[in-house]
Amino acid sequence: MGRSAKGVERGKVKGKWLKEGFMRLVKAAVIFVLFCALPVSAITERRSVKIEIKSHDDVYILHDMGISIENLRENYVETHLYPNEIESLRKAGYEVTEAPPQKISREGYHDYYAVEAYLDSMHVLYPELTKKEIIGYSVLGKNISAFLVSDYPDSEEAEPEMKFGAGIHPDEPVGIENSLNMISYLLDNYGTNDSITYLVDNTEIWFVCLLNPDGRQTHSRYNAHGVDLNRNYPVPDGSIGEDGTYDWEPETETMIDFCCEHNFIISTMFHGGALVANYVWDYSPNPAPDSGLIQLLALGYSYRNGRMWTDGLGYNGTIDGWYWYPVYGSLQDWAYDSTSCIDLTIELDNQKWPPASRLPGLWNENRDAMIYLIEKTHVGIAGVVTDSLTNEPLSVEVSALEYGKPVFTDPNVGDYYKLLRDGFYTMQFSSPGYVTRTFDNTYVRFDSLTTLDVRLYKPFGLLSGIVRDSITGNPICGAGVSVIGSPLSPVYTDSFGSYSVSPYQGTYDVRFTANGYKALTIHNLEIGEETVLDVNLLQYEAHYYVRGDTFSIPDTNTITDTLVVYDSFTVGDINVYLDITHTYTRDLIISLTSPQNTEVTLHNGSGRTFPYWFDVDHPADSPGSLSDFFGEMSNGNWVLTLIDRAGGDTGRVNEWAIRLFTEPTGTEEMPTEHLSPVITAYPNPFSTTTTITLSGYQATMSNSSIAQLPDSQIALTIYDLSGRLIKQFTIYDLRFTNHEIVWDGRDRNGVLLPAGIYFYRCRGEDFDRRGKLVMMR
């Protein structure tokens, strides 16, 4: 795509554009009416034309008329028009002349098949440094290939990604040749040129050398549907592109999908017909959030090109797209708006298709500038963001609050990269479900890298409740509560059976244990800001078996003793008691073997003080665990083995015993282990609706008759801060374990309530729970 407008001054054009905008629209509307009045028969094939303009303001008038400008010269614009459009412009006073076909030198250029063959050959020559992917297909089914140069091309690493693109307008083919040359240059110099080796080792450098293969074979600007692909991308403000449709062409969809699958920091699309580095926005006169930084990057490219810096358009060979001429539906606008990638439109030469003899010179002009863009992916600020608990990478929005658009981490590896101008910034890292972290006064430079790795924490939640005996309903003192997957140590219930623990908010398995009770695990429990969970544990029947005979432990030797159990039942839990007198207990290895020959090491030289009970709260040493005995039959020989590993000390076993537990028999009705519901509200805070969920509650055998009564129900009541009743919900059917109630922030009369703090109370036959709701507007 050629673009040109020497001497365009941004401020002057902007002021004139604002002042004369209304008159432009009026003039454009008159011409648009003339367009519509022409018969359909006047529309045949588009023709390449030049439209003379009297001032730069005419480009905005033409744009408002629906003319898609393809190139801007000093006194005219270039485009393709249908005959009826040509006639309308002439009636409106514009001088329109048909342009002769450009002379095309096919020799020395790679067509579609040659490009594919070149990429294949480079991969064959450098299989350890390259990868070729077919990322999509053209209208006519030709491959759209992406080519990667990196040290581990088949692995995703925490390193920046950048992309060179070409061939969106295949009648501007210099960019295709320069892209192929850069692939060769990187690979040929790898291992011998230190700077190139560093870039290949630490960057994923992607190339999409030919985005429009059908157009390349017909030497056309358009794809096989006759669509200008650089007018086919979504416009940031949601308006329709200059292609006149919201539909994406196959080539456009391919590039969108490819960009969304990667995390490109910088990218380019090479064009021809002008000499300039063009940057966002194309569709709007407003500056982009990173406009100063983007212009700095464009100036860096232009400076290293040399001829672009001295002879190019705009300011030292750089120009803001809108102040050149407006374009709706460009790739660079979509890429920056949707992915935060800084995408530059690089116009390589005033000739769209120069003679092949000029290609070496055009490559030399742009080589260092292209390397410069790769190098710039390694400056600014970068790092890896992980979960503080799991160290897993996270999908995170990263913002410099004082400047620019946010960028996003690659969720697969957690890395982020943000280009910034020199200065101090407040860096913010945010992700749903995690506490936002902010780092003040972070110094960042445009010529070096600041590394900032971040660990994000989930907000603390609260899990509390009461642990009771399932038969008597009495509270259990000393029951252990473990939040599995949390770094927190187990907590234990007090004399009232109450417990509370504060892990990070999230989903966990929670395990309840108590000596003499069957352990209970609640799976996939969502622990939020305030989660209440009462549980009932089933008490085992206990059976005691004692060996009271004293016997000596031989020095540096092994001894065994056997306890015979005649009762036969399934072991649900086990305690082991040891009363030992010994000079130095660290010498001892003590194990217990069940009748089924399961061996568990109780003491492995850990220096315990005896007598000692091994139980759920005082576990055995490894290898093995007391839980290895669970589910086995009790009857048979239980063998205690003691090994003294060092000489010079003696001891004896005074007594040892086992206590085996089994589920009680003969109970006709047994309450469920988990009677009270888990009550959560999500989202909370909320803006429109919140769902209050009661999970894990079901009418039990002991209260099943209650569930059949008409007045058996769960009441959920919502109050404001003053205690005034706002709304009440009722659940009548208690046969199911999960109940959801959606509150839309309205009172009993349907009136939308103001933002603020509200409370809910949930009451049932055997529970009464309260919680807080935060409504935001």
Number of C-alpha atoms within 10 A of each C-alpha: 26 25 28 25 23 15 10 17 14 16 10 10 16 15 11 12 17 10 11 11 14 11 11 19 17 13 15 20 15 12 23 19 12 17 19 12 11 15 9 9 8 12 13 11 9 15 17 15 20 21 24 17 19 11 10 21 18 17 24 23 20 24 19 19 20 18 17 24 22 19 20 25 19 15 13 22 26 22 19 20 20 15 16 21 22 22 17 19 19 14 13 15 9 15 14 18 15 15 14 9 9 12 10 13 12 12 10 11 17 18 21 21 12 11 19 17 13 15 21 15 12 19 18 12 12 13 14 14 20 25 21 19 12 12 16 20 19 20 15 12 11 15 22 23 21 23 25 25 26 24 20 19 19 12 8 11 18 18 20 22 23 24 26 26 25 26 25 31 29 31 23 27 26 28 31 27 22 24 23 19 15 18 19 16 13 20 19 13 14 19 13 9 11 10 14 20 17 14 21 22 17 19 23 25 23 23 24 25 30 28 29 30 31 25 25 23 14 14 18 18 24 20 26 17 11 12 17 25 24 23 21 26 29 25 23 20 10 9 14 18 23 24 20 14 15 16 14 16 19 19 23 23 16 19 21 19 12 15 17 12 10 13 24 24 25 24 25 25 25 26 31 27 23 24 26 35 33 27 26 31 25 24 21 18 18 12 12 19 15 20 18 15 19 23 20 15 23 26 22 18 26 26 18 18 24 16 19 25 22 13 13 26 23 23 20 19 25 27 27 25 23 23 26 25 25 22 24 28 28 26 27 25 28 23 25 24 20 15 20 21 24 24 28 27 26 27 29 30 22 18 16 23 23 20 15 16 11 11 18 12 10 20 20 13 18 22 17 15 19 19 17 15 21 24 17 20 24 24 20 21 24 23 19 21 26 22 16 14 14 9 12 14 20 21 19 26 16 23 20 23 14 10 16 18 18 19 21 22 23 25 16 13 18 23 25 26 27 25 27 23 19 14 11 15 19 15 20 17 23 17 17 10 13 19 14 16 15 16 13 12 11 14 16 22 16 19 14 14 19 18 14 14 14 18 16 22 18 18 16 18 17 16 23 17 18 22 31 23 18 21 16 10 12 14 20 24 18 20 28 21 23 21 24 17 13 17 11 13 12 16 16 23 20 15 12 14 19 19 22 17 19 18 21 22 21 18 15 19 16 19 16 22 20 23 19 23 25 18 19 18 16 15 12 11 18 17 27 23 19 18 23 20 22 20 20 25 26 23 20 19 16 17 13 11 15 15 16 12 10 13 15 14 22 16 16 15 12 15 14 14 16 14 17 15 18 11 11 10 15 17 20 23 26 22 20 19 17 19 17 21 18 17 12 16 21 16 21 21 19 22 22 21 17 20 17 14 12 14 21 22 19 24 23 19 16 13 12 12 11 13 14 14 18 18 19 21 15 10 15 22 19 13 12 15 16 23 16 14 24 17 13 15 16 24 17 16 17 21 17 21 18 19 19 23 14 14 11 8 15 17 17 15 20 16 17 22 18 20 18 24 25 22 17 11 8 5 7 6 10 12 18 19 19 22 20 25 26 22 25 22 24 14 15 18 16 18 14 14 16 20 17 21 17 19 17 18 20 21 20 19 14 11 13 13 11 16 19 15 10 9 9 16 18 21 16 20 17 23 19 17 10 7 10 10 15 18 18 15 13 13 14 14 15 20 13 11 13 15 19 14 15 13 16 16 22 15 16 10 8 10 9 12 14 11 13 13 14 19 17 21 15 21 16 17 14 10 12 14 17 16 17 18 21 15 20 14 9
